[in-house]
């Protein structure tokens, strides 16, 4: 919901940093893979009880996630880059709730499972529509220049990262935050299904 509103604010500094990295010879896929390593490091740190270290690594992962696209815009966007970006993002989104479940299974496991199920529902609606949009030559730049049709919703990247940062700052709140965001994700998934049905329904 907030991604499109933040784009005009975050894109100019990211694009500038992306141009600097491109001039230094750093490719977008290198940034993507570095960000993924940072994200997995965050999950490992949280699972091991180093939650504030995880918070720091989550922030770095998200910075890398913004920079890979900026570097691609400064050089050349590729299908491989888009594939790695979205796939490794979903790996990261799944790893953080799992890490909190490992950290405290008794308190967090059920809430983490609910959150992961809601991510699954939301992600499947998002990706399935992107496939159908490509097949039907639909396009949008509402969320910025993306490698696939980015169907907006209540729960997008900005909200998810805010959630993860709150969880890392206040790990004792994890169950409440997870259950609450799971509900938001399920509503978002339902809305995406309805939007997809309307967009793809034959006249």
ZADO-1210 file (C-alpha; in nm, 4 decimals, padded with zeros to 6 digits):
<atoms>
<atom x="00.0000" y="00.0000" z="00.0000" code="UNK" pos="1"/>
<atom x="00.2882" y="00.2380" z="00.0793" code="UNK" pos="2"/>
<atom x="00.5335" y="00.1263" z="-00.1889" code="UNK" pos="3"/>
<atom x="00.4037" y="00.3564" z="-00.4636" code="UNK" pos="4"/>
<atom x="00.3967" y="00.6575" z="-00.2298" code="UNK" pos="5"/>
<atom x="00.7544" y="00.6029" z="-00.1175" code="UNK" pos="6"/>
<atom x="00.8937" y="00.5557" z="-00.4685" code="UNK" pos="7"/>
<atom x="00.9323" y="00.9307" z="-00.5453" code="UNK" pos="8"/>
<atom x="01.1263" y="00.9721" z="-00.2187" code="UNK" pos="9"/>
<atom x="01.3572" y="00.6713" z="-00.2293" code="UNK" pos="10"/>
<atom x="01.4233" y="00.6333" z="-00.6024" code="UNK" pos="11"/>
<atom x="01.6419" y="00.9456" z="-00.6548" code="UNK" pos="12"/>
<atom x="01.9051" y="00.8596" z="-00.3883" code="UNK" pos="13"/>
<atom x="01.8947" y="00.4902" z="-00.4827" code="UNK" pos="14"/>
<atom x="01.9442" y="00.5738" z="-00.8499" code="UNK" pos="15"/>
<atom x="02.2415" y="00.7923" z="-00.7639" code="UNK" pos="16"/>
<atom x="02.3994" y="00.5158" z="-00.5567" code="UNK" pos="17"/>
<atom x="02.3178" y="00.2678" z="-00.8332" code="UNK" pos="18"/>
<atom x="02.5034" y="00.4780" z="-01.0896" code="UNK" pos="19"/>
<atom x="02.8074" y="00.4955" z="-00.8606" code="UNK" pos="20"/>
<atom x="02.8087" y="00.1161" z="-00.8156" code="UNK" pos="21"/>
<atom x="02.7666" y="00.0634" z="-01.1904" code="UNK" pos="22"/>
<atom x="03.0616" y="00.2919" z="-01.2628" code="UNK" pos="23"/>
<atom x="03.2653" y="00.0912" z="-01.0116" code="UNK" pos="24"/>
<atom x="03.1887" y="-00.2241" z="-01.2098" code="UNK" pos="25"/>
<atom x="02.9405" y="-00.3776" z="-00.9650" code="UNK" pos="26"/>
<atom x="02.6628" y="-00.5645" z="-01.1445" code="UNK" pos="27"/>
<atom x="02.2989" y="-00.5810" z="-01.0317" code="UNK" pos="28"/>
<atom x="02.3057" y="-00.9587" z="-00.9783" code="UNK" pos="29"/>
<atom x="02.6048" y="-00.9192" z="-00.7472" code="UNK" pos="30"/>
<atom x="02.4032" y="-00.6734" z="-00.5395" code="UNK" pos="31"/>
<atom x="02.1038" y="-00.9093" z="-00.5383" code="UNK" pos="32"/>
<atom x="02.3111" y="-01.2068" z="-00.4205" code="UNK" pos="33"/>
<atom x="02.4899" y="-00.9969" z="-00.1582" code="UNK" pos="34"/>
<atom x="02.1535" y="-00.8798" z="-00.0266" code="UNK" pos="35"/>
<atom x="02.0292" y="-01.2371" z="-00.0152" code="UNK" pos="36"/>
<atom x="02.3343" y="-01.3430" z="00.1867" code="UNK" pos="37"/>
<atom x="02.2690" y="-01.0570" z="00.4280" code="UNK" pos="38"/>
<atom x="01.9043" y="-01.1623" z="00.4596" code="UNK" pos="39"/>
<atom x="01.9962" y="-01.5221" z="00.5350" code="UNK" pos="40"/>
<atom x="02.2504" y="-01.3927" z="00.7855" code="UNK" pos="41"/>
<atom x="01.9693" y="-01.1985" z="00.9513" code="UNK" pos="42"/>
<atom x="01.7574" y="-01.5138" z="00.9802" code="UNK" pos="43"/>
<atom x="02.0484" y="-01.7124" z="01.1257" code="UNK" pos="44"/>
<atom x="02.1288" y="-01.4347" z="01.3741" code="UNK" pos="45"/>
<atom x="01.7672" y="-01.4125" z="01.4927" code="UNK" pos="46"/>
<atom x="01.7333" y="-01.7893" z="01.5272" code="UNK" pos="47"/>
<atom x="02.0534" y="-01.7918" z="01.7337" code="UNK" pos="48"/>
<atom x="01.9251" y="-01.5178" z="01.9641" code="UNK" pos="49"/>
<atom x="02.1206" y="-01.2231" z="01.8197" code="UNK" pos="50"/>
<atom x="01.8062" y="-01.0315" z="01.7312" code="UNK" pos="51"/>
<atom x="01.9589" y="-00.6827" z="01.7121" code="UNK" pos="52"/>
<atom x="02.2251" y="-00.8149" z="01.4755" code="UNK" pos="53"/>
<atom x="01.9375" y="-00.9555" z="01.2723" code="UNK" pos="54"/>
<atom x="01.7735" y="-00.6114" z="01.2724" code="UNK" pos="55"/>
<atom x="02.0884" y="-00.4552" z="01.1280" code="UNK" pos="56"/>
<atom x="02.1212" y="-00.7251" z="00.8614" code="UNK" pos="57"/>
<atom x="01.7530" y="-00.6916" z="00.7640" code="UNK" pos="58"/>
<atom x="01.8098" y="-00.3206" z="00.7033" code="UNK" pos="59"/>
<atom x="02.1151" y="-00.3959" z="00.4874" code="UNK" pos="60"/>
<atom x="01.9215" y="-00.6617" z="00.2951" code="UNK" pos="61"/>
<atom x="01.6514" y="-00.4096" z="00.2103" code="UNK" pos="62"/>
<atom x="01.9066" y="-00.1509" z="00.1046" code="UNK" pos="63"/>
<atom x="02.0583" y="-00.4064" z="-00.1323" code="UNK" pos="64"/>
<atom x="01.7102" y="-00.4928" z="-00.2608" code="UNK" pos="65"/>
<atom x="01.6597" y="-00.1306" z="-00.3615" code="UNK" pos="66"/>
<atom x="02.0078" y="-00.0925" z="-00.5040" code="UNK" pos="67"/>
<atom x="02.0019" y="-00.3923" z="-00.7381" code="UNK" pos="68"/>
<atom x="01.7220" y="-00.2373" z="-00.9398" code="UNK" pos="69"/>
<atom x="01.9012" y="00.0994" z="-00.9409" code="UNK" pos="70"/>
<atom x="02.2198" y="-00.0623" z="-01.0729" code="UNK" pos="71"/>
<atom x="02.0144" y="-00.2455" z="-01.3373" code="UNK" pos="72"/>
<atom x="01.8572" y="00.0818" z="-01.4493" code="UNK" pos="73"/>
<atom x="02.2056" y="00.2340" z="-01.4764" code="UNK" pos="74"/>
<atom x="02.3306" y="-00.0582" z="-01.6864" code="UNK" pos="75"/>
<atom x="02.0897" y="-00.3092" z="-01.8389" code="UNK" pos="76"/>
<atom x="01.7848" y="-00.4851" z="-01.6983" code="UNK" pos="77"/>
<atom x="01.7700" y="-00.8595" z="-01.7661" code="UNK" pos="78"/>
<atom x="01.5159" y="-01.1347" z="-01.7160" code="UNK" pos="79"/>
<atom x="01.7690" y="-01.3219" z="-01.5022" code="UNK" pos="80"/>
<atom x="01.8046" y="-01.0226" z="-01.2748" code="UNK" pos="81"/>
<atom x="01.4288" y="-00.9890" z="-01.2346" code="UNK" pos="82"/>
<atom x="01.3958" y="-01.3607" z="-01.1654" code="UNK" pos="83"/>
<atom x="01.6677" y="-01.3580" z="-00.8980" code="UNK" pos="84"/>
<atom x="01.5286" y="-01.0433" z="-00.7377" code="UNK" pos="85"/>
<atom x="01.1741" y="-01.1690" z="-00.6856" code="UNK" pos="86"/>
<atom x="01.2699" y="-01.5288" z="-00.6037" code="UNK" pos="87"/>
<atom x="01.5310" y="-01.4427" z="-00.3413" code="UNK" pos="88"/>
<atom x="01.2973" y="-01.1822" z="-00.1904" code="UNK" pos="89"/>
<atom x="01.0416" y="-01.4571" z="-00.1290" code="UNK" pos="90"/>
<atom x="01.3099" y="-01.6804" z="00.0243" code="UNK" pos="91"/>
<atom x="01.3987" y="-01.3949" z="00.2595" code="UNK" pos="92"/>
<atom x="01.0348" y="-01.3243" z="00.3496" code="UNK" pos="93"/>
<atom x="00.9917" y="-01.6884" z="00.4505" code="UNK" pos="94"/>
<atom x="01.3184" y="-01.7115" z="00.6432" code="UNK" pos="95"/>
<atom x="01.2515" y="-01.4362" z="00.8969" code="UNK" pos="96"/>
<atom x="00.9265" y="-01.5776" z="01.0471" code="UNK" pos="97"/>
<atom x="01.0904" y="-01.9219" z="01.0521" code="UNK" pos="98"/>
<atom x="01.3843" y="-01.7729" z="01.2425" code="UNK" pos="99"/>
<atom x="01.1525" y="-01.6359" z="01.5113" code="UNK" pos="100"/>
<atom x="00.9825" y="-01.9745" z="01.5367" code="UNK" pos="101"/>
<atom x="01.3225" y="-02.1367" z="01.5942" code="UNK" pos="102"/>
<atom x="01.4152" y="-01.8670" z="01.8466" code="UNK" pos="103"/>
<atom x="01.1162" y="-01.9476" z="02.0695" code="UNK" pos="104"/>
<atom x="00.9056" y="-02.2367" z="01.9355" code="UNK" pos="105"/>
<atom x="00.6608" y="-02.2439" z="02.2239" code="UNK" pos="106"/>
<atom x="00.5675" y="-01.8772" z="02.1969" code="UNK" pos="107"/>
<atom x="00.6174" y="-01.8140" z="01.8256" code="UNK" pos="108"/>
<atom x="00.5702" y="-02.1292" z="01.6185" code="UNK" pos="109"/>
<atom x="00.1927" y="-02.1140" z="01.5646" code="UNK" pos="110"/>
<atom x="00.1943" y="-01.7424" z="01.4871" code="UNK" pos="111"/>
<atom x="00.4877" y="-01.7924" z="01.2489" code="UNK" pos="112"/>
<atom x="00.2997" y="-02.0725" z="01.0715" code="UNK" pos="113"/>
<atom x="-00.0052" y="-01.8480" z="01.0289" code="UNK" pos="114"/>
<atom x="00.2107" y="-01.5666" z="00.8953" code="UNK" pos="115"/>
<atom x="00.3887" y="-01.7977" z="00.6501" code="UNK" pos="116"/>
<atom x="00.0534" y="-01.9350" z="00.5282" code="UNK" pos="117"/>
<atom x="-00.0694" y="-01.5794" z="00.4666" code="UNK" pos="118"/>
<atom x="00.2539" y="-01.4982" z="00.2791" code="UNK" pos="119"/>
<atom x="00.1927" y="-01.8083" z="00.0659" code="UNK" pos="120"/>
<atom x="-00.1608" y="-01.6956" z="-00.0189" code="UNK" pos="121"/>
<atom x="-00.0557" y="-01.3382" z="-00.0909" code="UNK" pos="122"/>
<atom x="00.2492" y="-01.4385" z="-00.2940" code="UNK" pos="123"/>
<atom x="00.0642" y="-01.6943" z="-00.5037" code="UNK" pos="124"/>
<atom x="-00.2030" y="-01.4388" z="-00.5996" code="UNK" pos="125"/>
<atom x="00.0687" y="-01.1855" z="-00.6804" code="UNK" pos="126"/>
<atom x="00.2792" y="-01.4183" z="-00.8948" code="UNK" pos="127"/>
<atom x="-00.0112" y="-01.5926" z="-01.0681" code="UNK" pos="128"/>
<atom x="-00.1516" y="-01.2585" z="-01.1794" code="UNK" pos="129"/>
<atom x="00.1933" y="-01.1508" z="-01.3035" code="UNK" pos="130"/>
<atom x="00.2053" y="-01.4605" z="-01.5263" code="UNK" pos="131"/>
<atom x="-00.1417" y="-01.3942" z="-01.6672" code="UNK" pos="132"/>
<atom x="-00.0645" y="-01.0238" z="-01.7109" code="UNK" pos="133"/>
<atom x="00.2420" y="-01.1101" z="-01.9185" code="UNK" pos="134"/>
<atom x="00.0349" y="-01.3497" z="-02.1291" code="UNK" pos="135"/>
<atom x="-00.2243" y="-01.0771" z="-02.1902" code="UNK" pos="136"/>
<atom x="00.0330" y="-00.7981" z="-02.2468" code="UNK" pos="137"/>
<atom x="-00.0806" y="-00.6011" z="-01.9415" code="UNK" pos="138"/>
<atom x="00.1673" y="-00.3534" z="-01.7925" code="UNK" pos="139"/>
<atom x="00.1903" y="-00.0979" z="-01.5124" code="UNK" pos="140"/>
<atom x="00.4550" y="00.1370" z="-01.3706" code="UNK" pos="141"/>
<atom x="00.2597" y="00.2274" z="-01.0558" code="UNK" pos="142"/>
<atom x="00.5204" y="00.0609" z="-00.8338" code="UNK" pos="143"/>
<atom x="00.8140" y="00.1777" z="-01.0472" code="UNK" pos="144"/>
<atom x="00.9807" y="-00.0063" z="-01.3326" code="UNK" pos="145"/>
<atom x="00.9571" y="-00.3775" z="-01.2502" code="UNK" pos="146"/>
<atom x="01.0456" y="-00.6955" z="-01.4354" code="UNK" pos="147"/>
<atom x="00.6889" y="-00.8210" z="-01.3950" code="UNK" pos="148"/>
<atom x="00.3405" y="-00.6816" z="-01.3417" code="UNK" pos="149"/>
<atom x="00.3469" y="-00.5624" z="-00.9810" code="UNK" pos="150"/>
<atom x="-00.0076" y="-00.5919" z="-00.8489" code="UNK" pos="151"/>
<atom x="-00.0382" y="-00.3682" z="-00.5436" code="UNK" pos="152"/>
<atom x="-00.2129" y="-00.4612" z="-00.2220" code="UNK" pos="153"/>
<atom x="-00.2550" y="-00.3787" z="00.1459" code="UNK" pos="154"/>
<atom x="00.0565" y="-00.5791" z="00.2374" code="UNK" pos="155"/>
<atom x="00.3548" y="-00.4947" z="00.0176" code="UNK" pos="156"/>
<atom x="00.7284" y="-00.4698" z="00.0647" code="UNK" pos="157"/>
<atom x="00.7278" y="-00.1548" z="00.2794" code="UNK" pos="158"/>
<atom x="00.4751" y="-00.2940" z="00.5258" code="UNK" pos="159"/>
<atom x="00.6510" y="-00.6298" z="00.5442" code="UNK" pos="160"/>
<atom x="00.9883" y="-00.4738" z="00.6187" code="UNK" pos="161"/>
<atom x="00.8361" y="-00.2448" z="00.8806" code="UNK" pos="162"/>
<atom x="00.6898" y="-00.5590" z="01.0384" code="UNK" pos="163"/>
<atom x="01.0237" y="-00.7422" z="01.0396" code="UNK" pos="164"/>
<atom x="01.2022" y="-00.4434" z="01.1918" code="UNK" pos="165"/>
<atom x="00.9383" y="-00.4149" z="01.4653" code="UNK" pos="166"/>
<atom x="00.9716" y="-00.7857" z="01.5372" code="UNK" pos="167"/>
<atom x="01.3474" y="-00.7494" z="01.5697" code="UNK" pos="168"/>
<atom x="01.3146" y="-00.4435" z="01.7929" code="UNK" pos="169"/>
<atom x="01.0469" y="-00.6023" z="02.0119" code="UNK" pos="170"/>
<atom x="01.0849" y="-00.9822" z="01.9809" code="UNK" pos="171"/>
<atom x="00.8406" y="-01.0405" z="02.2653" code="UNK" pos="172"/>
<atom x="00.5683" y="-00.8888" z="02.0483" code="UNK" pos="173"/>
<atom x="00.6240" y="-01.1403" z="01.7691" code="UNK" pos="174"/>
<atom x="00.3012" y="-01.3431" z="01.8178" code="UNK" pos="175"/>
<atom x="00.0770" y="-01.0357" z="01.8212" code="UNK" pos="176"/>
<atom x="00.2544" y="-00.8762" z="01.5250" code="UNK" pos="177"/>
<atom x="00.2519" y="-01.2021" z="01.3281" code="UNK" pos="178"/>
<atom x="-00.1166" y="-01.2762" z="01.3839" code="UNK" pos="179"/>
<atom x="-00.2124" y="-00.9174" z="01.3016" code="UNK" pos="180"/>
<atom x="-00.0092" y="-00.9047" z="00.9821" code="UNK" pos="181"/>
<atom x="-00.1309" y="-01.2494" z="00.8777" code="UNK" pos="182"/>
<atom x="-00.4848" y="-01.1096" z="00.8851" code="UNK" pos="183"/>
<atom x="-00.3775" y="-00.8101" z="00.6744" code="UNK" pos="184"/>
<atom x="-00.2044" y="-01.0410" z="00.4237" code="UNK" pos="185"/>
<atom x="-00.5117" y="-01.2593" z="00.3876" code="UNK" pos="186"/>
<atom x="-00.7277" y="-00.9541" z="00.3181" code="UNK" pos="187"/>
<atom x="-00.4668" y="-00.8351" z="00.0685" code="UNK" pos="188"/>
<atom x="-00.4617" y="-01.1785" z="-00.0994" code="UNK" pos="189"/>
<atom x="-00.8403" y="-01.1760" z="-00.1295" code="UNK" pos="190"/>
<atom x="-00.8327" y="-00.8280" z="-00.2825" code="UNK" pos="191"/>
<atom x="-00.5658" y="-00.9360" z="-00.5313" code="UNK" pos="192"/>
<atom x="-00.7774" y="-01.2346" z="-00.6341" code="UNK" pos="193"/>
<atom x="-01.0773" y="-01.0071" z="-00.6940" code="UNK" pos="194"/>
<atom x="-00.8666" y="-00.7591" z="-00.8921" code="UNK" pos="195"/>
<atom x="-00.7240" y="-01.0444" z="-01.0976" code="UNK" pos="196"/>
<atom x="-01.0678" y="-01.1869" z="-01.1717" code="UNK" pos="197"/>
<atom x="-01.1910" y="-00.8461" z="-01.2881" code="UNK" pos="198"/>
<atom x="-00.8835" y="-00.7805" z="-01.5011" code="UNK" pos="199"/>
<atom x="-00.8827" y="-01.1228" z="-01.6656" code="UNK" pos="200"/>
<atom x="-01.2555" y="-01.1920" z="-01.6896" code="UNK" pos="201"/>
<atom x="-01.3598" y="-01.2089" z="-02.0550" code="UNK" pos="202"/>
<atom x="-01.6031" y="-00.9404" z="-02.1673" code="UNK" pos="203"/>
</atoms>
